[in-house]
Amino acid sequence: MQEPMLVAIAVLALAIAVTVLSFTLWEFQRSRRARPPRGEVGKLPATEIVAQRRRLEELYREYTKRHSFRPGQLVRWKTGQRNRWRPLYDQPAVVMEVLDKPIRPIDETEVDSSAFREPLDLMLAFIDEDGELIAFHFDSGRFEPFPGGT
């Protein structure tokens, strides 16, 4: 009676081990594909450098184009300026507060984050995936008035 139970446990343990090994190999292969080949680290093709240069200049101009916001106004992300998961592009957000002095979060564990020391001068609220109103602070340079908004 105990022997079939031991066999079943052994088969289950083997199945788990195979699954873990398969996932580990898949992750290793995926990570290898994500890395550039040796000798190519840090190099971009000339055409890509030109394209990125133009795009950076365009995004910089857009970022430095500032708008005056007021509480109750609807806004959205500027194209190419979204650095957070929410709100989504073209999802309306309402200005809750415009801060006179920006908050600059300093978390030494986040120095490689795009939000490190970002000047957060705008409190926005939007509707989350559960239909609830949530609010966060953002950099106003990344937003523009919502077309047709208040």
C-alpha positions in Angstrom: 0.0 0.0 0.0 2.9 2.4 0.8 4.9 1.4 -2.2 2.4 2.9 -4.8 2.3 6.1 -2.7 6.1 6.4 -2.7 6.2 5.8 -6.5 3.6 8.5 -7.0 5.6 11.0 -4.9 8.8 10.1 -6.7 7.0 10.7 -10.1 5.6 14.0 -8.9 9.0 15.1 -7.6 10.6 14.2 -11.0 7.9 16.1 -12.9 8.5 19.2 -10.7 12.3 18.9 -11.2 11.8 18.7 -15.0 9.5 21.7 -15.0 12.0 23.8 -13.0 14.9 22.8 -15.2 12.9 23.5 -18.4 11.9 27.0 -17.1 15.5 27.7 -16.0 16.8 26.7 -19.5 14.1 28.8 -21.2 15.1 31.8 -19.0 18.8 31.3 -19.8 18.1 31.2 -23.5 15.8 34.2 -23.3 18.4 36.3 -21.5 21.1 35.3 -24.0 18.8 36.5 -26.9 18.3 39.9 -25.1 22.1 40.6 -25.0 24.0 41.9 -28.0 26.7 39.6 -29.4 30.2 39.9 -28.1 32.0 42.8 -29.6 28.7 44.6 -30.2 28.2 45.8 -26.6 27.6 49.6 -26.6 27.6 49.9 -30.4 24.7 51.2 -32.5 24.5 51.1 -36.3 25.1 54.6 -37.8 21.5 54.7 -39.1 20.2 54.0 -35.6 22.4 56.7 -34.1 21.0 59.3 -36.5 17.4 58.2 -35.9 17.9 58.3 -32.1 19.5 61.7 -32.2 16.5 63.1 -34.1 14.1 61.4 -31.8 15.9 62.7 -28.7 15.9 66.2 -30.0 12.2 66.0 -30.7 11.4 64.5 -27.3 13.5 67.2 -25.6 11.6 70.0 -27.4 8.3 68.4 -26.4 9.3 68.0 -22.8 10.5 71.6 -22.4 7.2 72.9 -23.9 5.4 73.7 -20.7 1.7 74.2 -20.1 0.0 76.0 -17.2 -2.3 73.6 -15.4 -5.1 74.3 -12.9 -7.0 72.0 -10.5 -10.0 70.4 -12.3 -8.3 70.5 -15.7 -8.1 67.3 -17.8 -4.6 66.3 -19.0 -2.9 63.4 -20.8 0.6 62.1 -21.4 2.6 63.9 -24.1 3.6 61.4 -26.8 6.9 59.8 -25.9 7.0 61.1 -22.4 5.3 58.4 -20.4 7.6 56.9 -17.7 5.0 55.2 -15.6 2.6 52.4 -16.1 -0.5 54.5 -15.4 -2.3 56.4 -16.6 -2.3 54.9 -20.1 -1.6 57.0 -23.1 -4.8 59.0 -24.0 -6.4 58.1 -20.7 -7.7 61.4 -19.2 -6.4 62.4 -15.8 -7.6 65.3 -13.7 -5.3 67.8 -12.1 -5.9 67.7 -8.3 -3.1 70.1 -7.3 -0.3 72.1 -8.9 2.7 72.3 -6.4 4.6 75.6 -6.2 7.7 73.7 -5.1 8.3 70.3 -6.8 8.8 67.2 -4.7 12.1 65.5 -5.6 12.1 62.0 -4.2 15.5 60.8 -3.1 15.7 57.1 -2.7 19.3 55.9 -3.1 18.0 52.4 -3.9 16.4 53.9 -7.0 19.3 55.8 -8.6 18.9 53.9 -11.8 15.2 54.6 -12.0 13.8 57.2 -14.5 11.9 58.7 -11.5 15.0 59.3 -9.4 14.9 63.0 -8.4 12.3 63.7 -11.0 10.6 67.1 -10.2 7.1 66.0 -9.2 5.0 69.2 -9.3 1.6 67.9 -10.4 -0.9 65.7 -8.5 -3.1 63.9 -10.9 -6.0 61.5 -10.3 -7.4 59.0 -12.8 -9.6 55.9 -12.8 -7.8 52.6 -12.2 -8.6 49.2 -13.6 -11.1 48.6 -10.7 -13.0 51.8 -11.5 -11.5 53.6 -8.4 -10.1 57.1 -8.3 -6.4 57.1 -7.5 -3.9 60.0 -7.3 -0.1 60.2 -7.8 2.4 63.0 -8.3 4.0 63.5 -11.7 6.4 65.8 -13.6 4.2 68.4 -15.4 6.6 68.5 -18.3 5.4 65.1 -19.4 1.7 66.2 -19.7 -0.4 68.3 -22.0 -4.1 69.5 -21.8 -6.6 66.8 -22.8 -8.1 67.7 -26.2 -11.6 69.1 -25.6 -11.1 68.8 -21.8 -12.1 71.4 -19.2 
